[in-house]
Amino acid sequence: MPGYRFDYGGSAHILIRLTPVVEELELSRYGLRYLDLDPMFHCSDGETPWFIHRDAARTADDLERLFPGEGEAYTRFLNDWTPFAEAVSDLFMSAPGPLELGRMALASGKGGDAGARLRRILRPYGEVSREYFREERVRAPLNWMAAQSGPPPTDPISAPFLLWHPLYHRGGVARPRGGSGGLTRALARAIEAHGGQIFTNAPVREILVRGKRAQGVRLESGDTYTARAVVSGTHVLTTAQALPAEYVPRAAREVRVGNGFGMILRLALS
C-alpha cells in the first residue's frame, strides 16, 4: 500500500526493558525511540473488557469493580510472586550456573513458605492460575500471556511462565517508534559506528570449533570468517545444528518446541 510500511515482526518489547542494554549501548543516539503502552494489555470475552495497566493498583481496582474478589486475588498474586519474578530477572543478567540458581531460589522465597513456592513452580501454570482466580475471564488472558513462551497450560514445571507476570508492572511494555525494526536498525547503526560489519542473507552452515573453542563460522556460500569468539542469538536448536555433534549435550538436541500460532489484524489509518 503506497505510503505505508508494515512491521511484519511487530511485537511488544518487554524483556529488553528490564536490562541495561538500551542505555549501555546508547541506542537512543542511533535512532531508537520507545513508545510506552498504557494500558499494556486489553482483555475481553467480547462482552466485558478489562485492562492490565502499568499501575498494578489501578489494574486490581478495575478487576475488583468488574469481578468482585478478583482484584484482591490479583494483588495477592503479585505480592506472592514479585520476589520470584525479580529473582528471575536478576538471573537473566548473570551467567547461568548452580550458584546463581541457588541465589534465585533464596531470593524468591522471601516472605513466605519456600517449600510451598517450589511445589507451585513445579506445577503447570494453568493449575496455579486456578488457585488464585475463580473467574475464567481473568485466568484466560493471564494463561494466554504465559503461553507465549511455548508450553501449554497443562505442562509440568511451566508455572514460571505465569509467575513472572509481575515484571510487566515493573518494566512496562513498549514498541519502538516505526515498528520493531527500530531496535534492529539502531543496533545496526551502533555496530557500524564502532567499526563493525553486518552481513545479511548470509546463513551460517557451521560453527567452527578448534581446541574446544568456537573460533569462527562457515556460511552456506562456503565463505569462512574466524574470530576470537562466536556469539549466537538464534534458536537453541539452530545453534545446536551448526555445532559439531560432540559439543552438543543431549538435552540441547531434544529441546521441546511449543506448537503455537498467532493471528494479527493490521490497520492502515490516515
Solvent accessible surface area in square Angstrom, and as a share of the most:
residue,aa,sasa,rsa
1,M,142,0.63
2,P,133,0.84
3,G,87,0.83
4,Y,87,0.33
5,R,202,0.74
6,F,80,0.33
7,D,42,0.22
8,Y,187,0.71
9,G,57,0.55
10,G,28,0.27
11,S,57,0.37
12,A,33,0.25
13,H,20,0.09
14,I,39,0.20
15,L,75,0.37
16,I,37,0.19
17,R,67,0.24
18,L,26,0.13
19,T,35,0.20
20,P,52,0.33
21,V,54,0.31
22,V,25,0.14
23,E,121,0.54
24,E,126,0.57
25,L,84,0.42
26,E,87,0.39
27,L,0,0.00
28,S,61,0.40
29,R,164,0.60
30,Y,29,0.11
31,G,44,0.43
32,L,6,0.03
33,R,125,0.46
34,Y,43,0.16
35,L,74,0.37
36,D,90,0.47
37,L,49,0.24
38,D,85,0.44
39,P,57,0.36
40,M,12,0.05
41,F,39,0.16
42,H,117,0.52
43,C,7,0.04
44,S,55,0.36
45,D,73,0.38
46,G,71,0.68
47,E,148,0.66
48,T,31,0.18
49,P,64,0.40
50,W,3,0.01
51,F,74,0.31
52,I,0,0.00
53,H,8,0.04
54,R,89,0.32
55,D,78,0.40
56,A,32,0.25
57,A,66,0.51
58,R,133,0.49
59,T,0,0.00
60,A,9,0.07
61,D,96,0.50
62,D,29,0.15
63,L,0,0.00
64,E,68,0.30
65,R,165,0.60
66,L,55,0.27
67,F,11,0.05
68,P,99,0.62
69,G,23,0.22
70,E,2,0.01
71,G,3,0.03
72,E,100,0.45
73,A,4,0.03
74,Y,0,0.00
75,T,60,0.35
76,R,99,0.36
77,F,0,0.00
78,L,18,0.09
79,N,104,0.54
80,D,40,0.21
81,W,1,0.00
82,T,44,0.26
83,P,35,0.22
84,F,3,0.01
85,A,0,0.00
86,E,70,0.31
87,A,5,0.04
88,V,18,0.10
89,S,5,0.03
90,D,89,0.46
91,L,36,0.18
92,F,109,0.46
93,M,99,0.44
94,S,48,0.31
95,A,76,0.59
96,P,126,0.79
97,G,18,0.17
98,P,122,0.76
99,L,110,0.55
100,E,41,0.19
101,L,94,0.47
102,G,34,0.33
103,R,145,0.53
104,M,37,0.17
105,A,59,0.46
106,L,141,0.70
107,A,33,0.26
108,S,7,0.04
109,G,14,0.13
110,K,138,0.58
111,G,87,0.83
112,G,45,0.44
113,D,91,0.47
114,A,63,0.49
115,G,33,0.32
116,A,28,0.22
117,R,23,0.08
118,L,101,0.50
119,R,147,0.54
120,R,66,0.24
121,I,28,0.14
122,L,87,0.43
123,R,76,0.28
124,P,18,0.11
125,Y,0,0.00
126,G,3,0.03
127,E,61,0.27
128,V,0,0.00
129,S,0,0.00
130,R,142,0.52
131,E,73,0.33
132,Y,8,0.03
133,F,1,0.00
134,R,179,0.65
135,E,42,0.19
136,E,116,0.52
137,R,84,0.31
138,V,0,0.00
139,R,45,0.16
140,A,52,0.41
141,P,23,0.14
142,L,1,0.01
143,N,28,0.14
144,W,152,0.53
145,M,14,0.06
146,A,2,0.02
147,A,36,0.28
148,Q,109,0.49
149,S,51,0.33
150,G,29,0.28
151,P,21,0.13
152,P,50,0.32
153,P,52,0.33
154,T,105,0.61
155,D,32,0.17
156,P,94,0.59
157,I,112,0.57
158,S,2,0.01
159,A,0,0.00
160,P,37,0.23
161,F,70,0.29
162,L,2,0.01
163,L,0,0.00
164,W,48,0.17
165,H,4,0.02
166,P,8,0.05
167,L,5,0.03
168,Y,17,0.07
169,H,26,0.12
170,R,108,0.39
171,G,10,0.09
172,G,1,0.01
173,V,1,0.01
174,A,0,0.00
175,R,106,0.39
176,P,3,0.02
177,R,153,0.56
178,G,64,0.61
179,G,16,0.16
180,S,18,0.12
181,G,22,0.21
182,G,7,0.07
183,L,25,0.12
184,T,86,0.50
185,R,82,0.30
186,A,0,0.00
187,L,54,0.27
188,A,29,0.23
189,R,109,0.40
190,A,9,0.07
191,I,81,0.41
192,E,98,0.44
193,A,66,0.51
194,H,147,0.66
195,G,67,0.65
196,G,30,0.29
197,Q,143,0.64
198,I,73,0.37
199,F,114,0.48
200,T,104,0.60
201,N,152,0.78
202,A,32,0.25
203,P,83,0.52
204,V,70,0.40
205,R,116,0.42
206,E,58,0.26
207,I,11,0.06
208,L,11,0.06
209,V,32,0.18
210,R,120,0.44
211,G,75,0.72
212,K,172,0.73
213,R,144,0.52
214,A,33,0.26
215,Q,57,0.25
216,G,2,0.02
217,V,29,0.16
218,R,67,0.25
219,L,17,0.08
220,E,96,0.43
221,S,89,0.58
222,G,38,0.37
223,D,77,0.40
224,T,61,0.35
225,Y,89,0.34
226,T,97,0.56
227,A,54,0.42
228,R,224,0.82
229,A,66,0.51
230,V,43,0.25
231,V,142,0.82
232,S,53,0.34
233,G,82,0.79
234,T,80,0.47
235,H,96,0.43
236,V,68,0.39
237,L,41,0.20
238,T,70,0.41
239,T,30,0.18
240,A,13,0.10
241,Q,149,0.66
242,A,13,0.10
243,L,45,0.23
244,P,36,0.23
245,A,74,0.58
246,E,138,0.62
247,Y,89,0.34
248,V,11,0.06
249,P,89,0.56
250,R,167,0.61
251,A,80,0.62
252,A,23,0.17
253,R,125,0.46
254,E,108,0.48
255,V,57,0.33
256,R,158,0.58
257,V,90,0.52
258,G,27,0.26
259,N,157,0.80
260,G,67,0.64
261,F,180,0.75
262,G,70,0.67
263,M,174,0.78
264,I,118,0.60
265,L,144,0.72
266,R,88,0.32
267,L,124,0.61
268,A,41,0.32
269,L,140,0.70
270,S,153,0.99
